Amino acid sequence: MFVLFEEDGAFRAGTVLADNDSSLQVENTHGKRVKVKRASVLLEFREPSPADLLAQAAAAAEELDTDFLWEVSGEDEFAFSDFAADYYGHPPGAAEAAAMLFSLHAAPMWFHRKGKGRYRKAPEDILRAAKAGMEKKRRQAEAVERMRGELMAGRLPAEFDGLVAQLLYRPDRNRIETRALEAACVDTGLSAARLLLKCGALPSSHDFHYRRFLFEQFPQGADFPPFEPPMLPADLPCAEVAAFSIDDAATTEIDDAFSVTPKPGGGWKIGIHIAAPALGFARGSTLDAIARSRLSTVYMPGNKITMLPEEAVAAFTLATGNARPAVSLYLDVRADLTIVGHESRIERVPVAANLRHHDIAPVFNEATIAEGGPDFPWKKELSLLWNLAVVLEAGRGKPSAHAGQVDYNFTVDWEQNTSDGPGLIAIGHRLRGSPMDKLVAELMIFANATWGRLLDKAGVPGLYRVQGGGKVRMSTVAAPHEGLGVDCYAWSSSPLRRYVDLVNQWQIVAVLGGGAPAFEPKSTELMSAMRDFELTYAEYNEFQRRMERYWCIRWLRQNNVQTAEAVVLRDNLVRLAEIPLIFKVPSLPPQLPGTTVKLAIAGSDLIDVEVDARYLATLAEPDPEAREEMEY
């Protein structure tokens, strides 16, 4: 005797070797002996053989029309053998009964299983919905295959229009476009970014990184929403000074300027003037909401995303030829550079000049100061401020900048094109701690510390930078900044570029003008702004570092650099000598930190932003007397 039974969700047939009432000993079609529970037996038969039964039933099941079976079946539950008898019009043979079983079991959308060998036809509405779903899946599968083919041929499917950013940075695997892209990536061996770049969905590798940042930080885009224009105060007194700023050539948000006015009896009145957008719009305004959402200007080589709209920046930036609203700190300085007093004012400040680093550096540097140097406009004022900065730095007992460290300037000429896309990169450098650096840094530190103490003394909350035990954090309570050597330090000197500074300026203006502060003590909104700023500012800085790394690699490729000198930082981590690019060299043998080595640049990747380099030779051992710390 033979039996048809179900095992592990599949139908099998075999020869009965022993009948133990509740179970059978069966030899299946592969010659293997198995124990089969009688409850699992669906059909007992004597012919044909088990193997022939399975073959004949499978072939006959292919001939059965599932839709017709559904049409002729009744509404009640039925056994497959009874349905086979009704269908064939006679008691079914073993192969016929098995064929009906196979056909019903293979059509769960048409027939719902109700037990061993028993089924019930699906309700019409459920079947109709299931068929529609199956048709939808069929069309989707065809669409996925078509889009996959287009991507592999280097063409961007029309369905990808408007979805490229989501497909790259936050793919949704429920979308057929994502499935098509993933399938094409597997077939081509390319990442999604490289494949879409090949298909023209991205103009260049630069756009891949920039658009990812916008997708994550500016999901609504970097354009500004409509806003009410700032209202410039009309009744502010105009200072009797000629102020000048010191910035690099790309700076448009000129927050700070200085003035030097000789006093009749000797000494000077030195002004530190900070642009005052806090006087043009209040907390709760549309411009405040914009600044609160962005929290800072975003910097990157060749571009920036400002915290405030261009119209608002233009209204307050301390540009030449304008008398702009400002919060000023005046220092009463004796001839011996002793500061005997200071005073803060809210006023309009006439700006006489915007000095730029590239113009001033050649005539105002350590060498020209030591040797007297040539005459140039603003030499006397800069020299005086430099001497005052030296005194202020000595008074704090902390350097404002680590001398000997290098600052790098990235300049991108977007009018030029290279094989890697638009943009010709130039990377310049200058030593940190130059007279200009120290001059600006010391006066800003003095202003931020002075206004921090002003807020603290008045009992008005502000946002402070605090350092203790080497850790820097932000706080709403005044506390020492050990790294700067001041008893408190409230960022207040860049209100056009940082929301923290704008908040502090609102508070400072309230104290100086006798009005109500924008944020009261223990304000939850102030705490929230502080937390959001810390997180966002860190993300912006990380993006700037990544884009600088990207443009360093573009510089290598642009200049076809094949060998380069590098300084070992630690282990196999090195920094190139000419540009600020740090990466690992797996082939580097053990070296002391500070060792200069020669590397072969074997390759680079602008999507992963990585460099492949190989060690060639050791050029110089580190100077044992060098005092500079390796920073990375």
Secondary structure by P-SEA (a helix, b strand, c coil): cbbbbbcccbbbbbcccccccccccccccccbbbbbbccccccccccccaaaaaaaaaaaaaaccaaaaaaacccccccaaaaaaaaacccccaaaaaaaaaaaaacccccccccccbbbbccaaaaaaaaaaaaaaaaaaaaaaaaaaaaaaccccccccccccccccccccccaaaaaaaaaaaaacccaaaaaaaacccccaaaaaaaaaaaacccccccccccccccccccbbbbccbbbbbbccccccccbbbbbbbcccccccccccccccccccccccaaaaaaaaacbbbbccccccccccaaaaaacccccccccccbbbbbbcccccccccccccbbbbbbccccccccccccccaaaaaaccccccaaaaaaaaaaaaaaaaaaaccccccccbbbbbbbbccccccccccbbbbbbbbbcccaaaaaaaaaaaaaaaaaaaaaaaacbbbbbbcccccccccccbbbbccccccccccccccccccaaaaaaaaaaaaaaaccccccccccaaaaaaaaaaaaaaaaaaaaaaaaaaaaaaaaaaaaccccbbbbbccccbbbbccccbbbbbcccccccccbbbbbbbcccccccbbbbbbbccccccccccccccccc
